[in-house]
Amino acid sequence: MTEKASIGSFFARIWRSVVDFILEVKAEMMKVAWPSRQEIVASTWVVIFAVAIVSAWIFVADRASSILMTALRSVLS
């Protein structure tokens, strides 16, 4: 009988831990300073612009290295 009681108390402790965790998460989420819609839109445009610039740079570098390797291969063979 003590084995069943210990199993029951184990699950009760786990359940209480889960409930405490969720309550703490809720309390912390209330403290978060959420950005406004305008800030989110501005940040999104910055990210899109940065991704476009990096993508263009990678494309140019890849194309240049491809041309260089093709030229080296034709010179060396």
mmCIF file of the N, C-alpha and C atoms, coordinates in Angstrom:
data_MODEL
# 
_entry.id   MODEL 
# 
loop_
_atom_site.group_PDB 
_atom_site.id 
_atom_site.type_symbol 
_atom_site.label_atom_id 
_atom_site.label_alt_id 
_atom_site.label_comp_id 
_atom_site.label_asym_id 
_atom_site.label_entity_id 
_atom_site.label_seq_id 
_atom_site.pdbx_PDB_ins_code 
_atom_site.Cartn_x 
_atom_site.Cartn_y 
_atom_site.Cartn_z 
_atom_site.occupancy 
_atom_site.B_iso_or_equiv 
_atom_site.pdbx_formal_charge 
_atom_site.auth_seq_id 
_atom_site.auth_comp_id 
_atom_site.auth_asym_id 
_atom_site.auth_atom_id 
_atom_site.pdbx_PDB_model_num 
ATOM 1   N N  . MET A 1 1  ? 0.818  -1.191 0.000   1.00 0.00 ? 1  MET A N  1 
ATOM 2   C CA . MET A 1 1  ? 0.000  0.000  0.000   1.00 0.00 ? 1  MET A CA 1 
ATOM 3   C C  . MET A 1 1  ? 0.865  1.258  0.000   1.00 0.00 ? 1  MET A C  1 
ATOM 4   N N  . THR A 1 2  ? 2.006  1.196  0.627   1.00 0.00 ? 2  THR A N  1 
ATOM 5   C CA . THR A 1 2  ? 2.881  2.366  0.628   1.00 0.00 ? 2  THR A CA 1 
ATOM 6   C C  . THR A 1 2  ? 3.444  2.628  -0.762  1.00 0.00 ? 2  THR A C  1 
ATOM 7   N N  . GLU A 1 3  ? 3.588  1.566  -1.557  1.00 0.00 ? 3  GLU A N  1 
ATOM 8   C CA . GLU A 1 3  ? 4.079  1.743  -2.918  1.00 0.00 ? 3  GLU A CA 1 
ATOM 9   C C  . GLU A 1 3  ? 3.087  2.547  -3.747  1.00 0.00 ? 3  GLU A C  1 
ATOM 10  N N  . LYS A 1 4  ? 1.789  2.246  -3.611  1.00 0.00 ? 4  LYS A N  1 
ATOM 11  C CA . LYS A 1 4  ? 0.769  3.006  -4.334  1.00 0.00 ? 4  LYS A CA 1 
ATOM 12  C C  . LYS A 1 4  ? 0.725  4.442  -3.844  1.00 0.00 ? 4  LYS A C  1 
ATOM 13  N N  . ALA A 1 5  ? 0.868  4.632  -2.550  1.00 0.00 ? 5  ALA A N  1 
ATOM 14  C CA . ALA A 1 5  ? 0.847  5.980  -1.991  1.00 0.00 ? 5  ALA A CA 1 
ATOM 15  C C  . ALA A 1 5  ? 2.047  6.785  -2.495  1.00 0.00 ? 5  ALA A C  1 
ATOM 16  N N  . SER A 1 6  ? 3.209  6.139  -2.594  1.00 0.00 ? 6  SER A N  1 
ATOM 17  C CA . SER A 1 6  ? 4.385  6.858  -3.075  1.00 0.00 ? 6  SER A CA 1 
ATOM 18  C C  . SER A 1 6  ? 4.252  7.191  -4.553  1.00 0.00 ? 6  SER A C  1 
ATOM 19  N N  . ILE A 1 7  ? 3.642  6.295  -5.321  1.00 0.00 ? 7  ILE A N  1 
ATOM 20  C CA . ILE A 1 7  ? 3.408  6.575  -6.743  1.00 0.00 ? 7  ILE A CA 1 
ATOM 21  C C  . ILE A 1 7  ? 2.425  7.728  -6.884  1.00 0.00 ? 7  ILE A C  1 
ATOM 22  N N  . GLY A 1 8  ? 1.368  7.709  -6.085  1.00 0.00 ? 8  GLY A N  1 
ATOM 23  C CA . GLY A 1 8  ? 0.390  8.792  -6.127  1.00 0.00 ? 8  GLY A CA 1 
ATOM 24  C C  . GLY A 1 8  ? 1.001  10.123 -5.743  1.00 0.00 ? 8  GLY A C  1 
ATOM 25  N N  . SER A 1 9  ? 1.836  10.131 -4.704  1.00 0.00 ? 9  SER A N  1 
ATOM 26  C CA . SER A 1 9  ? 2.462  11.386 -4.296  1.00 0.00 ? 9  SER A CA 1 
ATOM 27  C C  . SER A 1 9  ? 3.487  11.839 -5.343  1.00 0.00 ? 9  SER A C  1 
ATOM 28  N N  . PHE A 1 10 ? 4.114  10.886 -6.027  1.00 0.00 ? 10 PHE A N  1 
ATOM 29  C CA . PHE A 1 10 ? 5.055  11.240 -7.093  1.00 0.00 ? 10 PHE A CA 1 
ATOM 30  C C  . PHE A 1 10 ? 4.336  11.994 -8.203  1.00 0.00 ? 10 PHE A C  1 
ATOM 31  N N  . PHE A 1 11 ? 3.199  11.449 -8.652  1.00 0.00 ? 11 PHE A N  1 
ATOM 32  C CA . PHE A 1 11 ? 2.446  12.119 -9.712  1.00 0.00 ? 11 PHE A CA 1 
ATOM 33  C C  . PHE A 1 11 ? 1.871  13.441 -9.226  1.00 0.00 ? 11 PHE A C  1 
ATOM 34  N N  . ALA A 1 12 ? 1.498  13.518 -7.966  1.00 0.00 ? 12 ALA A N  1 
ATOM 35  C CA . ALA A 1 12 ? 0.988  14.779 -7.408  1.00 0.00 ? 12 ALA A CA 1 
ATOM 36  C C  . ALA A 1 12 ? 2.087  15.838 -7.410  1.00 0.00 ? 12 ALA A C  1 
ATOM 37  N N  . ARG A 1 13 ? 3.304  15.432 -7.059  1.00 0.00 ? 13 ARG A N  1 
ATOM 38  C CA . ARG A 1 13 ? 4.422  16.389 -7.073  1.00 0.00 ? 13 ARG A CA 1 
ATOM 39  C C  . ARG A 1 13 ? 4.742  16.841 -8.496  1.00 0.00 ? 13 ARG A C  1 
ATOM 40  N N  . ILE A 1 14 ? 4.720  15.909 -9.432  1.00 0.00 ? 14 ILE A N  1 
ATOM 41  C CA . ILE A 1 14 ? 4.967  16.261 -10.835 1.00 0.00 ? 14 ILE A CA 1 
ATOM 42  C C  . ILE A 1 14 ? 3.902  17.237 -11.321 1.00 0.00 ? 14 ILE A C  1 
ATOM 43  N N  . TRP A 1 15 ? 2.653  16.926 -11.037 1.00 0.00 ? 15 TRP A N  1 
ATOM 44  C CA . TRP A 1 15 ? 1.548  17.790 -11.473 1.00 0.00 ? 15 TRP A CA 1 
ATOM 45  C C  . TRP A 1 15 ? 1.695  19.178 -10.859 1.00 0.00 ? 15 TRP A C  1 
ATOM 46  N N  . ARG A 1 16 ? 2.039  19.245 -9.577  1.00 0.00 ? 16 ARG A N  1 
ATOM 47  C CA . ARG A 1 16 ? 2.198  20.538 -8.906  1.00 0.00 ? 16 ARG A CA 1 
ATOM 48  C C  . ARG A 1 16 ? 3.355  21.316 -9.527  1.00 0.00 ? 16 ARG A C  1 
ATOM 49  N N  . SER A 1 17 ? 4.424  20.610 -9.877  1.00 0.00 ? 17 SER A N  1 
ATOM 50  C CA . SER A 1 17 ? 5.562  21.268 -10.528 1.00 0.00 ? 17 SER A CA 1 
ATOM 51  C C  . SER A 1 17 ? 5.166  21.853 -11.879 1.00 0.00 ? 17 SER A C  1 
ATOM 52  N N  . VAL A 1 18 ? 4.362  21.113 -12.627 1.00 0.00 ? 18 VAL A N  1 
ATOM 53  C CA . VAL A 1 18 ? 3.904  21.590 -13.929 1.00 0.00 ? 18 VAL A CA 1 
ATOM 54  C C  . VAL A 1 18 ? 3.026  22.829 -13.754 1.00 0.00 ? 18 VAL A C  1 
ATOM 55  N N  . VAL A 1 19 ? 2.117  22.770 -12.801 1.00 0.00 ? 19 VAL A N  1 
ATOM 56  C CA . VAL A 1 19 ? 1.223  23.916 -12.554 1.00 0.00 ? 19 VAL A CA 1 
ATOM 57  C C  . VAL A 1 19 ? 2.041  25.125 -12.103 1.00 0.00 ? 19 VAL A C  1 
ATOM 58  N N  . ASP A 1 20 ? 3.009  24.923 -11.201 1.00 0.00 ? 20 ASP A N  1 
ATOM 59  C CA . ASP A 1 20 ? 3.859  26.031 -10.755 1.00 0.00 ? 20 ASP A CA 1 
ATOM 60  C C  . ASP A 1 20 ? 4.633  26.632 -11.920 1.00 0.00 ? 20 ASP A C  1 
ATOM 61  N N  . PHE A 1 21 ? 5.157  25.775 -12.790 1.00 0.00 ? 21 PHE A N  1 
ATOM 62  C CA . PHE A 1 21 ? 5.909  26.260 -13.951 1.00 0.00 ? 21 PHE A CA 1 
ATOM 63  C C  . PHE A 1 21 ? 5.027  27.115 -14.848 1.00 0.00 ? 21 PHE A C  1 
ATOM 64  N N  . ILE A 1 22 ? 3.824  26.649 -15.117 1.00 0.00 ? 22 ILE A N  1 
ATOM 65  C CA . ILE A 1 22 ? 2.920  27.403 -15.989 1.00 0.00 ? 22 ILE A CA 1 
ATOM 66  C C  . ILE A 1 22 ? 2.556  28.741 -15.356 1.00 0.00 ? 22 ILE A C  1 
ATOM 67  N N  . LEU A 1 23 ? 2.319  28.764 -14.069 1.00 0.00 ? 23 LEU A N  1 
ATOM 68  C CA . LEU A 1 23 ? 1.995  30.022 -13.389 1.00 0.00 ? 23 LEU A CA 1 
ATOM 69  C C  . LEU A 1 23 ? 3.177  30.987 -13.424 1.00 0.00 ? 23 LEU A C  1 
ATOM 70  N N  . GLU A 1 24 ? 4.388  30.473 -13.274 1.00 0.00 ? 24 GLU A N  1 
ATOM 71  C CA . GLU A 1 24 ? 5.573  31.325 -13.344 1.00 0.00 ? 24 GLU A CA 1 
ATOM 72  C C  . GLU A 1 24 ? 5.785  31.863 -14.752 1.00 0.00 ? 24 GLU A C  1 
ATOM 73  N N  . VAL A 1 25 ? 5.533  31.032 -15.748 1.00 0.00 ? 25 VAL A N  1 
ATOM 74  C CA . VAL A 1 25 ? 5.652  31.499 -17.136 1.00 0.00 ? 25 VAL A CA 1 
ATOM 75  C C  . VAL A 1 25 ? 4.655  32.610 -17.397 1.00 0.00 ? 25 VAL A C  1 
ATOM 76  N N  . LYS A 1 26 ? 3.438  32.429 -16.930 1.00 0.00 ? 26 LYS A N  1 
ATOM 77  C CA . LYS A 1 26 ? 2.411  33.463 -17.120 1.00 0.00 ? 26 LYS A CA 1 
ATOM 78  C C  . LYS A 1 26 ? 2.830  34.773 -16.442 1.00 0.00 ? 26 LYS A C  1 
ATOM 79  N N  . ALA A 1 27 ? 3.372  34.677 -15.229 1.00 0.00 ? 27 ALA A N  1 
ATOM 80  C CA . ALA A 1 27 ? 3.817  35.879 -14.516 1.00 0.00 ? 27 ALA A CA 1 
ATOM 81  C C  . ALA A 1 27 ? 4.948  36.579 -15.258 1.00 0.00 ? 27 ALA A C  1 
ATOM 82  N N  . GLU A 1 28 ? 5.888  35.809 -15.794 1.00 0.00 ? 28 GLU A N  1 
ATOM 83  C CA . GLU A 1 28 ? 7.001  36.407 -16.532 1.00 0.00 ? 28 GLU A CA 1 
ATOM 84  C C  . GLU A 1 28 ? 6.536  37.025 -17.850 1.00 0.00 ? 28 GLU A C  1 
ATOM 85  N N  . MET A 1 29 ? 5.580  36.380 -18.506 1.00 0.00 ? 29 MET A N  1 
ATOM 86  C CA . MET A 1 29 ? 5.076  36.926 -19.777 1.00 0.00 ? 29 MET A CA 1 
ATOM 87  C C  . MET A 1 29 ? 4.355  38.256 -19.571 1.00 0.00 ? 29 MET A C  1 
ATOM 88  N N  . MET A 1 30 ? 3.808  38.463 -18.393 1.00 0.00 ? 30 MET A N  1 
ATOM 89  C CA . MET A 1 30 ? 3.160  39.740 -18.099 1.00 0.00 ? 30 MET A CA 1 
ATOM 90  C C  . MET A 1 30 ? 4.192  40.865 -17.968 1.00 0.00 ? 30 MET A C  1 
ATOM 91  N N  . LYS A 1 31 ? 5.447  40.516 -17.657 1.00 0.00 ? 31 LYS A N  1 
ATOM 92  C CA . LYS A 1 31 ? 6.507  41.508 -17.486 1.00 0.00 ? 31 LYS A CA 1 
ATOM 93  C C  . LYS A 1 31 ? 7.157  41.911 -18.805 1.00 0.00 ? 31 LYS A C  1 
ATOM 94  N N  . VAL A 1 32 ? 6.915  41.159 -19.851 1.00 0.00 ? 32 VAL A N  1 
ATOM 95  C CA . VAL A 1 32 ? 7.574  41.399 -21.140 1.00 0.00 ? 32 VAL A CA 1 
ATOM 96  C C  . VAL A 1 32 ? 7.063  42.700 -21.741 1.00 0.00 ? 32 VAL A C  1 
ATOM 97  N N  . ALA A 1 33 ? 7.992  43.494 -22.249 1.00 0.00 ? 33 ALA A N  1 
ATOM 98  C CA . ALA A 1 33 ? 7.638  44.729 -22.953 1.00 0.00 ? 33 ALA A CA 1 
ATOM 99  C C  . ALA A 1 33 ? 7.455  44.372 -24.428 1.00 0.00 ? 33 ALA A C  1 
ATOM 100 N N  . TRP A 1 34 ? 6.218  44.174 -24.841 1.00 0.00 ? 34 TRP A N  1 
ATOM 101 C CA . TRP A 1 34 ? 5.927  43.755 -26.202 1.00 0.00 ? 34 TRP A CA 1 
ATOM 102 C C  . TRP A 1 34 ? 6.044  44.941 -27.146 1.00 0.00 ? 34 TRP A C  1 
ATOM 103 N N  . PRO A 1 35 ? 6.645  44.737 -28.323 1.00 0.00 ? 35 PRO A N  1 
ATOM 104 C CA . PRO A 1 35 ? 6.777  45.847 -29.284 1.00 0.00 ? 35 PRO A CA 1 
ATOM 105 C C  . PRO A 1 35 ? 5.427  46.190 -29.907 1.00 0.00 ? 35 PRO A C  1 
ATOM 106 N N  . SER A 1 36 ? 5.355  47.427 -30.369 1.00 0.00 ? 36 SER A N  1 
ATOM 107 C CA . SER A 1 36 ? 4.125  47.859 -31.046 1.00 0.00 ? 36 SER A CA 1 
ATOM 108 C C  . SER A 1 36 ? 4.102  47.299 -32.466 1.00 0.00 ? 36 SER A C  1 
ATOM 109 N N  . ARG A 1 37 ? 2.962  47.408 -33.111 1.00 0.00 ? 37 ARG A N  1 
ATOM 110 C CA . ARG A 1 37 ? 2.843  46.911 -34.488 1.00 0.00 ? 37 ARG A CA 1 
ATOM 111 C C  . ARG A 1 37 ? 3.805  47.659 -35.408 1.00 0.00 ? 37 ARG A C  1 
ATOM 112 N N  . GLN A 1 38 ? 3.942  48.954 -35.191 1.00 0.00 ? 38 GLN A N  1 
ATOM 113 C CA . GLN A 1 38 ? 4.834  49.761 -36.020 1.00 0.00 ? 38 GLN A CA 1 
ATOM 114 C C  . GLN A 1 38 ? 6.290  49.297 -35.866 1.00 0.00 ? 38 GLN A C  1 
ATOM 115 N N  . GLU A 1 39 ? 6.701  48.978 -34.641 1.00 0.00 ? 39 GLU A N  1 
ATOM 116 C CA . GLU A 1 39 ? 8.057  48.491 -34.419 1.00 0.00 ? 39 GLU A CA 1 
ATOM 117 C C  . GLU A 1 39 ? 8.272  47.134 -35.076 1.00 0.00 ? 39 GLU A C  1 
ATOM 118 N N  . ILE A 1 40 ? 7.270  46.283 -35.039 1.00 0.00 ? 40 ILE A N  1 
ATOM 119 C CA . ILE A 1 40 ? 7.383  44.958 -35.667 1.00 0.00 ? 40 ILE A CA 1 
ATOM 120 C C  . ILE A 1 40 ? 7.513  45.091 -37.177 1.00 0.00 ? 40 ILE A C  1 
ATOM 121 N N  . VAL A 1 41 ? 6.716  45.977 -37.773 1.00 0.00 ? 41 VAL A N  1 
ATOM 122 C CA . VAL A 1 41 ? 6.772  46.177 -39.222 1.00 0.00 ? 41 VAL A CA 1 
ATOM 123 C C  . VAL A 1 41 ? 8.135  46.739 -39.617 1.00 0.00 ? 41 VAL A C  1 
ATOM 124 N N  . ALA A 1 42 ? 8.632  47.713 -38.853 1.00 0.00 ? 42 ALA A N  1 
ATOM 125 C CA . ALA A 1 42 ? 9.945  48.299 -39.160 1.00 0.00 ? 42 ALA A CA 1 
ATOM 126 C C  . ALA A 1 42 ? 11.049 47.250 -39.034 1.00 0.00 ? 42 ALA A C  1 
ATOM 127 N N  . SER A 1 43 ? 11.001 46.443 -37.990 1.00 0.00 ? 43 SER A N  1 
ATOM 128 C CA . SER A 1 43 ? 12.011 45.395 -37.807 1.00 0.00 ? 43 SER A CA 1 
ATOM 129 C C  . SER A 1 43 ? 11.932 44.363 -38.919 1.00 0.00 ? 43 SER A C  1 
ATOM 130 N N  . THR A 1 44 ? 10.727 44.036 -39.349 1.00 0.00 ? 44 THR A N  1 
ATOM 131 C CA . THR A 1 44 ? 10.558 43.065 -40.427 1.00 0.00 ? 44 THR A CA 1 
ATOM 132 C C  . THR A 1 44 ? 11.182 43.573 -41.716 1.00 0.00 ? 44 THR A C  1 
ATOM 133 N N  . TRP A 1 45 ? 10.993 44.844 -42.013 1.00 0.00 ? 45 TRP A N  1 
ATOM 134 C CA . TRP A 1 45 ? 11.592 45.404 -43.228 1.00 0.00 ? 45 TRP A CA 1 
ATOM 135 C C  . TRP A 1 45 ? 13.118 45.410 -43.138 1.00 0.00 ? 45 TRP A C  1 
ATOM 136 N N  . VAL A 1 46 ? 13.656 45.681 -41.963 1.00 0.00 ? 46 VAL A N  1 
ATOM 137 C CA . VAL A 1 46 ? 15.112 45.638 -41.788 1.00 0.00 ? 46 VAL A CA 1 
ATOM 138 C C  . VAL A 1 46 ? 15.632 44.228 -42.051 1.00 0.00 ? 46 VAL A C  1 
ATOM 139 N N  . VAL A 1 47 ? 14.941 43.226 -41.522 1.00 0.00 ? 47 VAL A N  1 
ATOM 140 C CA . VAL A 1 47 ? 15.359 41.835 -41.730 1.00 0.00 ? 47 VAL A CA 1 
ATOM 141 C C  . VAL A 1 47 ? 15.267 41.458 -43.202 1.00 0.00 ? 47 VAL A C  1 
ATOM 142 N N  . ILE A 1 48 ? 14.179 41.820 -43.859 1.00 0.00 ? 48 ILE A N  1 
ATOM 143 C CA . ILE A 1 48 ? 14.018 41.510 -45.288 1.00 0.00 ? 48 ILE A CA 1 
ATOM 144 C C  . ILE A 1 48 ? 15.130 42.165 -46.105 1.00 0.00 ? 48 ILE A C  1 
ATOM 145 N N  . PHE A 1 49 ? 15.448 43.425 -45.804 1.00 0.00 ? 49 PHE A N  1 
ATOM 146 C CA . PHE A 1 49 ? 16.503 44.135 -46.510 1.00 0.00 ? 49 PHE A CA 1 
ATOM 147 C C  . PHE A 1 49 ? 17.852 43.457 -46.277 1.00 0.00 ? 49 PHE A C  1 
ATOM 148 N N  . ALA A 1 50 ? 18.139 43.094 -45.027 1.00 0.00 ? 50 ALA A N  1 
ATOM 149 C CA . ALA A 1 50 ? 19.412 42.451 -44.711 1.00 0.00 ? 50 ALA A CA 1 
ATOM 150 C C  . ALA A 1 50 ? 19.529 41.103 -45.416 1.00 0.00 ? 50 ALA A C  1 
ATOM 151 N N  . VAL A 1 51 ? 18.458 40.329 -45.440 1.00 0.00 ? 51 VAL A N  1 
ATOM 152 C CA . VAL A 1 51 ? 18.477 39.033 -46.127 1.00 0.00 ? 51 VAL A CA 1 
ATOM 153 C C  . VAL A 1 51 ? 18.705 39.224 -47.614 1.00 0.00 ? 51 VAL A C  1 
ATOM 154 N N  . ALA A 1 52 ? 18.086 40.241 -48.208 1.00 0.00 ? 52 ALA A N  1 
ATOM 155 C CA . ALA A 1 52 ? 18.277 40.507 -49.633 1.00 0.00 ? 52 ALA A CA 1 
ATOM 156 C C  . ALA A 1 52 ? 19.729 40.883 -49.933 1.00 0.00 ? 52 ALA A C  1 
ATOM 157 N N  . ILE A 1 53 ? 20.312 41.712 -49.099 1.00 0.00 ? 53 ILE A N  1 
ATOM 158 C CA . ILE A 1 53 ? 21.709 42.127 -49.304 1.00 0.00 ? 53 ILE A CA 1 
ATOM 159 C C  . ILE A 1 53 ? 22.649 40.925 -49.173 1.00 0.00 ? 53 ILE A C  1 
ATOM 160 N N  . VAL A 1 54 ? 22.474 40.126 -48.136 1.00 0.00 ? 54 VAL A N  1 
ATOM 161 C CA . VAL A 1 54 ? 23.342 38.961 -47.935 1.00 0.00 ? 54 VAL A CA 1 
ATOM 162 C C  . VAL A 1 54 ? 23.148 37.947 -49.060 1.00 0.00 ? 54 VAL A C  1 
ATOM 163 N N  . SER A 1 55 ? 21.906 37.758 -49.490 1.00 0.00 ? 55 SER A N  1 
ATOM 164 C CA . SER A 1 55 ? 21.646 36.835 -50.601 1.00 0.00 ? 55 SER A CA 1 
ATOM 165 C C  . SER A 1 55 ? 22.332 37.302 -51.874 1.00 0.00 ? 55 SER A C  1 
ATOM 166 N N  . ALA A 1 56 ? 22.255 38.598 -52.151 1.00 0.00 ? 56 ALA A N  1 
ATOM 167 C CA . ALA A 1 56 ? 22.924 39.134 -53.338 1.00 0.00 ? 56 ALA A CA 1 
ATOM 168 C C  . ALA A 1 56 ? 24.434 38.948 -53.239 1.00 0.00 ? 56 ALA A C  1 
ATOM 169 N N  . TRP A 1 57 ? 24.990 39.194 -52.062 1.00 0.00 ? 57 TRP A N  1 
ATOM 170 C CA . TRP A 1 57 ? 26.432 39.024 -51.871 1.00 0.00 ? 57 TRP A CA 1 
ATOM 171 C C  . TRP A 1 57 ? 26.848 37.568 -52.088 1.00 0.00 ? 57 TRP A C  1 
ATOM 172 N N  . ILE A 1 58 ? 26.082 36.646 -51.537 1.00 0.00 ? 58 ILE A N  1 
ATOM 173 C CA . ILE A 1 58 ? 26.402 35.224 -51.716 1.00 0.00 ? 58 ILE A CA 1 
ATOM 174 C C  . ILE A 1 58 ? 26.282 34.830 -53.188 1.00 0.00 ? 58 ILE A C  1 
ATOM 175 N N  . PHE A 1 59 ? 25.265 35.336 -53.880 1.00 0.00 ? 59 PHE A N  1 
ATOM 176 C CA . PHE A 1 59 ? 25.100 35.037 -55.307 1.00 0.00 ? 59 PHE A CA 1 
ATOM 177 C C  . PHE A 1 59 ? 26.300 35.535 -56.103 1.00 0.00 ? 59 PHE A C  1 
ATOM 178 N N  . VAL A 1 60 ? 26.714 36.777 -55.843 1.00 0.00 ? 60 VAL A N  1 
ATOM 179 C CA . VAL A 1 60 ? 27.841 37.357 -56.583 1.00 0.00 ? 60 VAL A CA 1 
ATOM 180 C C  . VAL A 1 60 ? 29.125 36.583 -56.272 1.00 0.00 ? 60 VAL A C  1 
ATOM 181 N N  . ALA A 1 61 ? 29.354 36.263 -55.013 1.00 0.00 ? 61 ALA A N  1 
ATOM 182 C CA . ALA A 1 61 ? 30.564 35.525 -54.640 1.00 0.00 ? 61 ALA A CA 1 
ATOM 183 C C  . ALA A 1 61 ? 30.550 34.129 -55.265 1.00 0.00 ? 61 ALA A C  1 
ATOM 184 N N  . ASP A 1 62 ? 29.410 33.471 -55.256 1.00 0.00 ? 62 ASP A N  1 
ATOM 185 C CA . ASP A 1 62 ? 29.308 32.134 -55.855 1.00 0.00 ? 62 ASP A CA 1 
ATOM 186 C C  . ASP A 1 62 ? 29.544 32.192 -57.360 1.00 0.00 ? 62 ASP A C  1 
ATOM 187 N N  . ARG A 1 63 ? 28.927 33.162 -58.009 1.00 0.00 ? 63 ARG A N  1 
ATOM 188 C CA . ARG A 1 63 ? 29.089 33.304 -59.459 1.00 0.00 ? 63 ARG A CA 1 
ATOM 189 C C  . ARG A 1 63 ? 30.545 33.612 -59.806 1.00 0.00 ? 63 ARG A C  1 
ATOM 190 N N  . ALA A 1 64 ? 31.175 34.505 -59.037 1.00 0.00 ? 64 ALA A N  1 
ATOM 191 C CA . ALA A 1 64 ? 32.572 34.868 -59.308 1.00 0.00 ? 64 ALA A CA 1 
ATOM 192 C C  . ALA A 1 64 ? 33.495 33.668 -59.088 1.00 0.00 ? 64 ALA A C  1 
ATOM 193 N N  . SER A 1 65 ? 33.275 32.915 -58.029 1.00 0.00 ? 65 SER A N  1 
ATOM 194 C CA . SER A 1 65 ? 34.130 31.749 -57.792 1.00 0.00 ? 65 SER A CA 1 
ATOM 195 C C  . SER A 1 65 ? 33.899 30.681 -58.849 1.00 0.00 ? 65 SER A C  1 
ATOM 196 N N  . SER A 1 66 ? 32.668 30.558 -59.336 1.00 0.00 ? 66 SER A N  1 
ATOM 197 C CA . SER A 1 66 ? 32.384 29.592 -60.396 1.00 0.00 ? 66 SER A CA 1 
ATOM 198 C C  . SER A 1 66 ? 33.117 29.972 -61.683 1.00 0.00 ? 66 SER A C  1 
ATOM 199 N N  . ILE A 1 67 ? 33.080 31.224 -62.037 1.00 0.00 ? 67 ILE A N  1 
ATOM 200 C CA . ILE A 1 67 ? 33.772 31.698 -63.242 1.00 0.00 ? 67 ILE A CA 1 
ATOM 201 C C  . ILE A 1 67 ? 35.277 31.514 -63.082 1.00 0.00 ? 67 ILE A C  1 
ATOM 202 N N  . LEU A 1 68 ? 35.798 31.841 -61.895 1.00 0.00 ? 68 LEU A N  1 
ATOM 203 C CA . LEU A 1 68 ? 37.226 31.705 -61.643 1.00 0.00 ? 68 LEU A CA 1 
ATOM 204 C C  . LEU A 1 68 ? 37.658 30.244 -61.724 1.00 0.00 ? 68 LEU A C  1 
ATOM 205 N N  . MET A 1 69 ? 36.905 29.356 -61.139 1.00 0.00 ? 69 MET A N  1 
ATOM 206 C CA . MET A 1 69 ? 37.261 27.934 -61.175 1.00 0.00 ? 69 MET A CA 1 
ATOM 207 C C  . MET A 1 69 ? 37.190 27.379 -62.600 1.00 0.00 ? 69 MET A C  1 
ATOM 208 N N  . THR A 1 70 ? 36.187 27.792 -63.362 1.00 0.00 ? 70 THR A N  1 
ATOM 209 C CA . THR A 1 70 ? 36.081 27.355 -64.744 1.00 0.00 ? 70 THR A CA 1 
ATOM 210 C C  . THR A 1 70 ? 37.282 27.836 -65.560 1.00 0.00 ? 70 THR A C  1 
ATOM 211 N N  . ALA A 1 71 ? 37.675 29.083 -65.324 1.00 0.00 ? 71 ALA A N  1 
ATOM 212 C CA . ALA A 1 71 ? 38.839 29.630 -66.035 1.00 0.00 ? 71 ALA A CA 1 
ATOM 213 C C  . ALA A 1 71 ? 40.112 28.921 -65.622 1.00 0.00 ? 71 ALA A C  1 
ATOM 214 N N  . LEU A 1 72 ? 40.281 28.650 -64.342 1.00 0.00 ? 72 LEU A N  1 
ATOM 215 C CA . LEU A 1 72 ? 41.473 27.928 -63.888 1.00 0.00 ? 72 LEU A CA 1 
ATOM 216 C C  . LEU A 1 72 ? 41.525 26.511 -64.443 1.00 0.00 ? 72 LEU A C  1 
ATOM 217 N N  . ARG A 1 73 ? 40.369 25.859 -64.492 1.00 0.00 ? 73 ARG A N  1 
ATOM 218 C CA . ARG A 1 73 ? 40.333 24.493 -65.008 1.00 0.00 ? 73 ARG A CA 1 
ATOM 219 C C  . ARG A 1 73 ? 40.681 24.467 -66.491 1.00 0.00 ? 73 ARG A C  1 
ATOM 220 N N  . SER A 1 74 ? 40.202 25.478 -67.224 1.00 0.00 ? 74 SER A N  1 
ATOM 221 C CA . SER A 1 74 ? 40.508 25.491 -68.662 1.00 0.00 ? 74 SER A CA 1 
ATOM 222 C C  . SER A 1 74 ? 41.980 25.846 -68.901 1.00 0.00 ? 74 SER A C  1 
ATOM 223 N N  . VAL A 1 75 ? 42.566 26.654 -68.054 1.00 0.00 ? 75 VAL A N  1 
ATOM 224 C CA . VAL A 1 75 ? 43.982 27.013 -68.209 1.00 0.00 ? 75 VAL A CA 1 
ATOM 225 C C  . VAL A 1 75 ? 44.868 25.834 -67.838 1.00 0.00 ? 75 VAL A C  1 
ATOM 226 N N  . LEU A 1 76 ? 44.499 25.106 -66.776 1.00 0.00 ? 76 LEU A N  1 
ATOM 227 C CA . LEU A 1 76 ? 45.340 24.010 -66.288 1.00 0.00 ? 76 LEU A CA 1 
ATOM 228 C C  . LEU A 1 76 ? 45.170 22.707 -67.062 1.00 0.00 ? 76 LEU A C  1 
ATOM 229 N N  . SER A 1 77 ? 44.110 22.595 -67.876 1.00 0.00 ? 77 SER A N  1 
ATOM 230 C CA . SER A 1 77 ? 43.955 21.326 -68.585 1.00 0.00 ? 77 SER A CA 1 
ATOM 231 C C  . SER A 1 77 ? 44.345 21.409 -70.031 1.00 0.00 ? 77 SER A C  1 
# 
